[in-house]
Amino acid sequence: MIRSASKATRARFCAASTCGATGLKGISLDRQIVLEAALNIAVADGEIHPHEYAVVSELAQRMRIGADQFRSALARISVHLQIVQTT
């Protein structure tokens, strides 16, 4: 059985996440955590390769995350990546 993230885990994620206070409208925090974790892993080397994009995109589709929500998360990760690279 899969359980939802605990309140403490959710609070830690939101504090450390690139999502900030806004989150992704229309999806649960659990799915947001999984999506943003996958995106962070995909860009760990500083860029997202086509195969990585395809895998994360398929994951988002399987979790029923819409294209707009996916692009929003990807944009947030991109901004965060640019900030990290310039510091």
C-alpha positions in Angstrom: 0.0 0.0 0.0 1.3 3.4 -0.9 0.8 6.1 1.7 0.7 9.8 1.3 3.7 11.9 2.4 3.5 12.8 6.1 2.8 16.4 7.0 6.4 16.8 8.2 7.7 15.5 4.9 5.4 17.8 3.0 6.5 20.8 5.0 10.2 20.0 4.4 9.6 19.5 0.7 7.8 22.8 0.4 10.5 24.6 2.3 13.3 23.2 0.1 11.4 22.9 -3.1 11.6 25.0 -6.2 7.8 25.2 -6.1 7.7 27.9 -3.4 4.4 28.7 -1.9 2.4 28.5 -5.1 2.7 24.8 -6.0 1.1 23.4 -9.1 -2.6 24.1 -9.3 -4.8 21.1 -9.7 -2.4 18.3 -8.6 -1.8 16.8 -5.2 1.3 17.6 -3.3 2.4 14.0 -3.5 2.4 14.0 -7.3 4.1 17.4 -7.2 6.9 16.0 -5.0 7.4 13.1 -7.4 7.4 15.3 -10.5 9.8 17.9 -9.1 12.1 15.2 -7.7 12.3 13.5 -11.1 13.0 16.9 -12.8 15.7 17.7 -10.3 17.3 14.3 -11.0 17.1 14.8 -14.7 18.9 18.2 -14.5 21.4 17.1 -12.0 24.2 17.4 -14.5 23.2 20.9 -15.5 21.0 20.1 -18.5 18.1 17.9 -19.4 18.8 15.4 -22.2 16.1 14.3 -24.7 15.8 10.8 -23.1 15.5 12.3 -19.6 12.8 14.7 -20.8 10.9 11.8 -22.4 11.1 9.7 -19.2 9.9 12.6 -17.0 7.2 13.6 -19.5 5.9 10.0 -19.5 6.0 9.9 -15.7 3.9 13.1 -15.6 1.4 11.6 -18.1 1.1 8.5 -16.0 0.4 10.6 -12.9 -2.2 12.5 -15.0 -0.3 15.8 -14.7 -1.4 18.1 -17.5 0.9 19.7 -20.0 0.5 23.2 -18.6 1.3 21.9 -15.1 4.3 20.0 -16.5 5.6 23.0 -18.3 5.1 25.2 -15.2 7.2 22.7 -13.1 9.8 22.5 -15.8 10.0 26.3 -16.1 10.5 26.6 -12.3 13.3 24.0 -12.4 14.9 25.9 -15.3 14.9 29.2 -13.4 16.3 27.5 -10.3 19.0 25.8 -12.4 20.0 29.1 -13.9 20.2 30.7 -10.5 22.4 27.9 -9.2 24.7 28.0 -12.2 25.3 31.8 -11.8 26.2 31.6 -8.1 
